[in-house]
């Protein structure tokens, strides 16, 4: 099955390989790490898989940040009580800040959700985009490399 997936991927033009990884990586819970891993396992070159995965995840995250910035601007300071789950996340945000939540948040929630929540709570849009960009890049590289090592192990290199 693994060989069939790689053969199918190789039969596609490079544009469609990139486009598929970009689209997959824009999906919450797949993110740059899942997209990079899927791309590498499908036979896309590691650098291409990581780059496409990062681009897809980054675009969707930025769109969410811009959307939540507009919502926050329209809503103003009308604060509603938070559910226990959201309160717990807000406490983590207050403790670790934008950088900590961005870098570690993907272990629990997608970057789109954490980005929207941070902007909704008043974090700087530029700070969220900056730290989420670093996080998306680091997670994409880490899982792309892990995928490459796994492929090499499967192929006996």
NUMI-382962 format. One record per residue (C-alpha): chain; z, y, x; residue number from 1; residue in three letters. Coordinates in pm, whole numbers. Each point is the difference from the previous one (the first is absolute). Layout:
<pamars>
c;zz;yy;xx;k;r
A;Z;Y;X;NUM;ala $
...
</pamars>
This chain:
<pamars>
c;zz;yy;xx;k;r
A;0;0;0;1;unk $
A;85;234;287;2;unk $
A;-343;-58;158;3;unk $
A;-173;53;-334;4;unk $
A;178;334;-45;5;unk $
A;-104;113;348;6;unk $
A;-360;-114;-55;7;unk $
A;-15;190;-328;8;unk $
A;144;313;162;9;unk $
A;-247;-18;289;10;unk $
A;-288;-24;-248;11;unk $
A;91;338;-149;12;unk $
A;-127;329;141;13;unk $
A;264;185;206;14;unk $
A;24;275;-264;15;unk $
A;117;-247;-265;16;unk $
A;253;-152;237;17;unk $
A;149;346;60;18;unk $
A;-18;95;-368;19;unk $
A;174;-318;-114;20;unk $
A;289;47;242;21;unk $
A;33;369;-91;22;unk $
A;18;-86;-370;23;unk $
A;242;-289;49;24;unk $
A;228;214;214;25;unk $
A;19;273;-264;26;unk $
A;177;-244;-232;27;unk $
A;379;40;-8;28;unk $
A;185;-295;156;29;unk $
A;-313;-94;201;30;unk $
A;8;318;213;31;unk $
A;-133;33;354;32;unk $
A;193;-303;121;33;unk $
A;-144;-233;-263;34;unk $
A;-350;146;27;35;unk $
A;-3;-34;379;36;unk $
A;125;-357;-21;37;unk $
A;-254;-94;-268;38;unk $
A;-280;163;198;39;unk $
A;86;-182;322;40;unk $
A;36;-334;-178;41;unk $
A;-334;59;-172;42;unk $
A;-168;41;338;43;unk $
A;-35;376;22;44;unk $
A;54;130;355;45;unk $
A;365;97;51;46;unk $
A;-63;367;72;47;unk $
A;-225;33;-305;48;unk $
A;248;-182;-225;49;unk $
A;290;219;112;50;unk $
A;-199;324;-23;51;unk $
A;-135;-78;-347;52;unk $
A;342;-112;-125;53;unk $
A;167;316;129;54;unk $
A;-268;220;-157;55;unk $
A;29;-169;-340;56;unk $
A;379;13;-9;57;unk $
A;6;358;130;58;unk $
A;-245;129;-262;59;unk $
A;197;-151;-288;60;unk $
A;330;131;141;61;unk $
A;-135;354;39;62;unk $
A;-135;-3;-355;63;unk $
A;342;-105;-132;64;unk $
A;174;272;206;65;unk $
A;-237;265;-136;66;unk $
A;48;-125;-356;67;unk $
A;380;-1;26;68;unk $
A;-5;345;161;69;unk $
A;-186;133;-306;70;unk $
A;240;-178;-234;71;unk $
A;301;144;184;72;unk $
A;-150;349;-13;73;unk $
A;-57;-25;-377;74;unk $
A;332;-167;-75;75;unk $
A;207;244;200;76;unk $
A;369;-75;50;77;unk $
A;52;-195;-324;78;unk $
A;217;-279;143;79;unk $
A;59;-313;-206;80;unk $
A;264;-265;78;81;unk $
A;-132;-278;222;82;unk $
A;13;-369;-81;83;unk $
A;230;-205;228;84;unk $
A;-301;-133;192;85;unk $
A;-147;348;53;86;unk $
A;341;137;89;87;unk $
A;30;-265;274;88;unk $
A;-342;97;137;89;unk $
A;94;370;-15;90;unk $
A;317;-72;199;91;unk $
A;-212;-175;268;92;unk $
A;-234;299;1;93;unk $
A;293;238;46;94;unk $
A;141;-217;280;95;unk $
A;-316;-79;198;96;unk $
A;-226;295;-86;97;unk $
A;-375;5;-26;98;unk $
A;-55;-166;339;99;unk $
A;238;-290;-62;100;unk $
A;-120;-71;-352;101;unk $
A;-364;22;111;102;unk $
A;41;-235;295;103;unk $
A;231;-252;-167;104;unk $
A;-89;45;-366;105;unk $
A;-305;-224;14;106;unk $
A;228;-297;47;107;unk $
A;117;55;-358;108;unk $
A;-251;215;-191;109;unk $
A;-362;110;45;110;unk $
A;-72;326;181;111;unk $
A;-142;145;-320;112;unk $
A;329;-46;-188;113;unk $
A;222;121;284;114;unk $
A;-227;300;62;115;unk $
A;-2;102;-363;116;unk $
A;376;-39;-27;117;unk $
A;68;207;312;118;unk $
A;-230;283;-111;119;unk $
A;151;-17;-350;120;unk $
A;346;51;151;121;unk $
A;-113;307;186;122;unk $
A;-110;-128;340;123;unk $
A;-268;201;175;124;unk $
A;-347;-122;-86;125;unk $
A;-115;41;361;126;unk $
A;305;-185;138;127;unk $
A;-58;-290;-239;128;unk $
A;-370;-22;88;129;unk $
A;78;23;374;130;unk $
A;268;-271;5;131;unk $
A;-180;-227;-245;132;unk $
A;-314;28;215;133;unk $
A;195;-117;304;134;unk $
A;156;-281;-201;135;unk $
A;-332;-113;-146;136;unk $
A;-156;-3;347;137;unk $
A;289;-190;162;138;unk $
A;23;-263;-275;139;unk $
A;-380;-45;-1;140;unk $
A;-11;-48;377;141;unk $
A;296;-239;-2;142;unk $
A;-145;-229;-267;143;unk $
A;-354;25;137;144;unk $
A;126;-119;338;145;unk $
A;210;-274;-162;146;unk $
A;-308;-110;-195;147;unk $
A;-206;-6;318;148;unk $
A;265;-211;176;149;unk $
A;7;-236;-298;150;unk $
A;-379;-35;0;151;unk $
A;2;-64;374;152;unk $
A;267;-266;-51;153;unk $
A;-201;-165;-279;154;unk $
A;-314;1;213;155;unk $
A;188;-138;302;156;unk $
A;-55;296;233;157;unk $
</pamars>
